[in-house]
Amino acid sequence: MAESSTGDLSAPSFSTGSLSGAGGELLWVPELVLGLDPVRVSSAGDIKRARRTTQRKLHPDKNHGNVEAATTYSTAVNSAADLLLEHPEAYRRWAATPTGAAQLARAAVWHPGRPFLASAETAQEAAIHHLGQVIRGVAALTQELRAATAAQRRQVRALSAATARADQLAVALQRAEQERDRAQRDLGQAAEELAAVVEASAVEHASAERRLRAAQAELEEEISARHAAVAACDAAEQRAAAAEHQLEAAAEQLTVAEERSAVAESHREVAAAQLAKAEERTATAAQRTTAAEEMLAVSERQRAAAVHQAASSAARASAAEQRLEAVVRQLAAAEERAAAAERASTAEQQLEAMARQQAATEERAVAAEERAAAFEQRAVDAERLLTTNSPLPTIRLRRCLAALSSGRVNARVRADAEVVLRRLA
């Protein structure tokens, strides 16, 4: 059998030489060829002594009747001794695998006995030992397969949980993006409303100031006109007083000088005319005073309206400040939503990391499935090697394998094993 460098457990990593057949299957057990105990590990000295003893027994000089068979057996002895001396660790590792143990059990069943030193009982014990190795190997492979299946199920559950978490994070991220868009729209509307309110407030304030300045100018003009009317009234009163004094002087002069009556009469008429003019001027001044008072009342009302408008402007400015405060609160909410968006971005990064972990988990699951398939194939190969060209009694074989796997070997189990081995032989 050729050496294997691929790491496949079904093929040994050493050469078995003439111990194998044309198809690469093992035909002879090295320990049985040398007459050694197949269960116990033999030392190098025991192997060399067994080689010398077996070679002396199989020497062509002692086997004149069948020199060709003696030569074949001698070659097998040399191959067995070289294998056990040069590759002891690799041989034991391969013999511990289900495939190697199955080939050794099959070779032990087919062991020819003579002319080798190993007896039929030793060959049966070797076959039973290697069958137990096969059963234990298959049980170990089954446990590994179950463990791999359980790990794969855990990975599938973890993958399902990660997928559900990823879906939740995706929904949360979508909601955060919607809230962020809504906050941006609200912020834009609030900024537009604030700009409109500020502009309207500025316009109303400027208009109120212009109306107030106009009302003050009109009030000053009315006050100046009233002062002028009052001054005119005072002048008319002074002239009326002067006219009365003149009238009194004229009456005194009338009593003193009758001769001047005509002159006094004329003076009187003149004085009466002047008095009528003074009365007319007084009436005109009174009318002007009334008009000035009415204009003053109108200006007072206009001033009150201007004050009311200023109060309205102040109220609107207060409302604008309140709206500004609301906008500031909306800005704070928008900042909080922006922070939520950042958290959503962090969640998206976590989602990507979980996706990478999910991909790694899937790769591990695929590797576990491949290992499980390899284990199943090895178990099938082991069972096929045990059952190929072996018409075994089913009940006795199962009873024998169960007893070997549990370690309870009694006389009945040995009898069943002998029957199985005889049928195999």
Order of alpha helices (4+ residues) and beta strands (2+ residues): alpha-alpha-alpha-alpha-alpha-alpha-alpha-alpha-alpha
